[in-house]
Amino acid sequence: MSVRKESFGKTKDGKEVYLYTLTNGNKSTVKITEYGGIVTSLLVPDKSGRMDDVVLGFDALDPYLAVHPYFGALIGRYGNRIAKAKFSLNGEEHLLAANDGRNHLHGGIAGFDKVVWNGLEIENGGAAGLRLTYLSKDQEEGYPGNLDCTVTYTFNDRNELSIDYSATTDRPTIVNLTHHSYFNLKGAGSGDVLDHHMMIRAEKYLPADSESIPTGELKAVAGSAMDFTHPRTIGAGIDAVAGGYDHNYVLAEKAPRALSLAAAVTAPDNGRKMEVLTTEPGIQFYSGNYLNGTIKGKGGKIYSKHGGFCLETQHFPDSPNQPAFPSTVLNPGETYRQQTIYRFSA
């Protein structure tokens, strides 16, 4: 196992950004940059031992500095949407950046995906690792409190990419961190993912309005195109879902902070499989609906519609405005913790 650090370029204001390559004992690798905590590459074998890069992204820093659909990024302070870009906490209203129409999305105009984290190579339990830290200052993007964040990536010999999140605050605030890789188990830029077989351990999902804000209902998936309780292809029911999948699934109940299987996806031709384990109560399944063939990615490959899928482990969208949803409030003296593992096999 090893960790290699190298320069990945500089931001527009001249700040040096480093890229870290984590290599496990199987010679599988994951590359992560300090800019946005972005996973830029993830090479794992298929059933014949062939290595493919299974995440969408770019070869260089500059395209990540431009507008892109959150390829591989850490998302915060709040993953997903907050309605009307505002929420109230302890009787005080907080106004956030409106960057998705009138709503707030993925932390705002300059969320955690657009900041430079401080990286440190580590060895964690026999795995190659990278610890990223960032202090989000009071009122950044409108959020209250100084939020001290640590995100640790580790990659072990079982081809498990583990992401451990923690955060503390000096003032009551809200936190909902997640990871936004687009996966294609055939290899990035190798067509669409509609033939991938997917299972999600959720009997309910959150219906949303035309602005992708949850209505508040927890609706059963049984008998609908939303049902992935048993493995089926992503494409099997996608035409019945307006615009494609972009929905939060309510995961099977478990003990608080217990790590359990949330989803599993397999590419039928090469046998490559990804399992997602998490401590979170929800998972957002997004089927790459807005990829449209205009983005040129790694190796000059074009990312077409449905060219990747996201499985974002999280608390529910708009929770600060929907008291019936699991709380995302973090108070001084408490520690926010979340763990998600992406496990690859064939």
Sequence and secondary structure as in RCSB ss.txt:
>XXXX:A:sequence
MSVRKESFGKTKDGKEVYLYTLTNGNKSTVKITEYGGIVTSLLVPDKSGRMDDVVLGFDALDPYLAVHPYFGALI
GRYGNRIAKAKFSLNGEEHLLAANDGRNHLHGGIAGFDKVVWNGLEIENGGAAGLRLTYLSKDQEEGYPGNLDCT
VTYTFNDRNELSIDYSATTDRPTIVNLTHHSYFNLKGAGSGDVLDHHMMIRAEKYLPADSESIPTGELKAVAGSA
MDFTHPRTIGAGIDAVAGGYDHNYVLAEKAPRALSLAAAVTAPDNGRKMEVLTTEPGIQFYSGNYLNGTIKGKGG
KIYSKHGGFCLETQHFPDSPNQPAFPSTVLNPGETYRQQTIYRFSA
>XXXX:A:secstr
 EEEEEEEEE TT  EEEEEEEE TTS EEEEESBTT EEEEEEE TTS EEE B   SSHHHHHS  S TTEEE
 SB SEEGGGEEEETTEEEE    BTTBEETTSTT GGGSB EEEEEEETTEEEEEEEEEE TTGGG  S EEEE
EEEEE TT EEEEEEEEEESS EE B EEE  B TT TTSS STT EEEE  SEE  B TTS B S  EE TTST
T  SS EEGGGSGGGSTTS EEEEE    STT  EEEEEEE TTT  EEEEEESSSEEEEE  TT  S EE GGG
 EE TTS BEEEEES TTGGG TTS   EE TT  EEEEEEEEEE 
